[in-house]
């Protein structure tokens, strides 16, 4: 498989207090008074990874880890101070959902505007527009000013435009969590469809379950430092979940293994406590209730913890017969 994104020893720096940040007048005054100072902030330091066709990489880390800054560099919005980023193919990036839209223009006009910003022709947008608007479920809002939409609606439109086009690389920054549960499922299904077609993706998400479900690679950042890049997504995500609880940052692969095992043990103990609680609840119902209430309680427990064991059609029939 060919390499699509190569990130080699990349470091990205912000400078605060320089001419661009404070303006010419303030710059001159500070120079005259000897009070001119420039501060450096390294958002990402020595980040290295490679993605191939069809890879989906999840980037995890707490706020301030450098995730969004790295996405901007990969998208070409920023340039790294050190290291190299090589990208092969066209990119569709959803970094800031509200960016690129005009609040006074209609939803339809904004769809065409965002499409143009992504480099797509009007003919292409004419062909894709109905599919975009249907996927975003905004058919009834096409002629409304964009500012009248809820934040979830805006996000759905941005996601739909990004996913209904034909990029080689798709970059998503906390956008699969937008909308209601039904739309989140639909957007997740669409992402799987896109990835199965060979598109390479990068996803920033605070949902560890989402990263586990969609990604085959994972990059863990902490305050700009690369903790690890790995194809063992479940292990790294479990280690990260344990880190969020204990705040013990791993310094080696061995530490990551130990954190992952500790999290598995923690989850097993939590499940055992929950199962014990549910068992006591069921025993109480059996002792005090009728046969039907006991069966209903047992069904509720199984439906919550192991729904694959049930034939929901038969369960529904039993409930209709016995609950009037």
Beta strands, then each sheet from edge to edge (+ up, - down):
strand 1: 3-16
strand 2: 39-52
strand 3: 56-60
strand 4: 82-87
strand 5: 91-94
strand 6: 169-173
strand 7: 200-204
strand 8: 217-222
strand 9: 225-230
sheet 1: 2+ 1- 4+
sheet 2: 5+ 6+ 7+ 3+ 8+ 9-
end
